[in-house]
Amino acid sequence: MHPELIEIGGITLYTYGFFIMIGALSSYAYGIKVFKKELNIDPEKVQTLTILIIFASVIGGKIFFYFEDPTYYFSSPSNLLKNFRQGFVFYGSLIFAVPTVIWYFRKEKWPIFPMLDILSIIATIIHSFGRLGCFFAGCCYGLPTDSFLGTTFTDAKSQAKPLETPLHPTQLYEVFFIGSLMLFLIQLKRKQEFHGQLVFLYVMIYAVGRAVIEVFRGDLRRGFIIEGLISHSQFISIILVLIAGTCYWAISKNSKFKIKRP
């Protein structure tokens, strides 16, 4: 594909970063509108929230990326800086961002679950753009395939391996999956039964879908709990399904979280 979108005056704009930027701006615009409309939250507060999410996501995503191959990255300080702009793990970003935003919600005395429900939709927006960026960068690539869906990467700067060989476009599989999840959550929000319903469904559904897509991934360096059988992301997915499923069941039984509709 095209890892580098354009170069002007010796400055390179990477396609991955471009899509992340578009996703962040789209998410921010949606958040400004919805938070104001539904919870009457000041746009300046949303801006602060956005900065906190970006900060936590970058740190968490990068730390989890380093721990995919700790021997390599921690053997030399210089290795920590390699591919800094491209190597991130979504689950790391999620796991760091959630406690960060909950802390901020408590600080501002905002309702936690209604906020998280909105953020679950926002997460699908930026995540889908991020996976498009992955596709153009060639990272998170799939296994070789003879399927008509196979995509061949030819750019020498692409992270996909091997080049000139049809691979499962796992990045696009996830774009389609996350986009479908986003539409589902938006539709469900109109008839939501209790606060927290969206965010816990988001976590459960994404975790299951991610575990399935992992089967077609070809970037073996992402790390495995059981070599060639259960990847780090699949293991995290299992844990998240159990936690989110338990929380979903418990909250659905608690009347104080019920949404009263006219």
C-alpha positions, 0 to 999 in steps of 0.5 A: 500500500502507501505507508508514506502519504506525502513528503513536503520539504523533507517532512513526511506525512505518514498515512497511518498518522493521517488516518489517526488524525482524521479519526481523532477529529471526527471523534472529537466533533461527534463527542462535542455535539453529543456530550453537550446535547445529552449531558450538557458538558462544556466543550472546553471540558471535552477538550481536556478529556480528549487530551487525557484520552490521547495521552493515556492511549499513546502511553498504554498502546506503546507500553503494550507494544514493547511487551510484545517483544520485551527482550528486543525492546528493553535490551537497548534504549535505542530500540525503544525509539524505533517505530515509535510512530507506528507501533501501538497496541489497541488493548494497551490504549484501552486499558490505560484510557479507561481508568484515566477517564473514570478518574476525570469523570469523578473529578468533574462529578460526571455520571460514569456509565452514561459517559462511557456509553458515549465514549464507546461509540466514539472509540469505534470511530477513531479505531476504524480510522486507525485500522485503515491507517494500519492497512496503508502502513502494512502493519497488523497484516494477515496470513498468506491466502488464495482467497479472492480477498487476498491483498498484495503489498508491494511497497518496500516500506510496508510492514507487511510480510511477505511482499508480493504475496496475497495476504488476508486483509485483516485490517480491512476485516476489522474496519468492517467489523468495527464499523458494523459495531458502531452502527449497532451501538448507535441504533441501540442507543435509541432504545437503550435499557440501562446506563452501561449497556452500550459500553459493556456490549462494546467491550464484549462484542469487540473482544469476540470479534478481535479474537476471531480476526486474530486467527487470520493475522500473520504478524507473529511478532505480536506475541503469544501466550501459547505459541501459535495458538493463543495470542496476547490479544486473544488472551486479553479478549477472553479476560475482557469478555468475562469481566464485561459480561459479569458487569453487564449482568450485574448492572442490568439487574440494578434498578438504579441504572435503568433508563426511564423513557416516557 
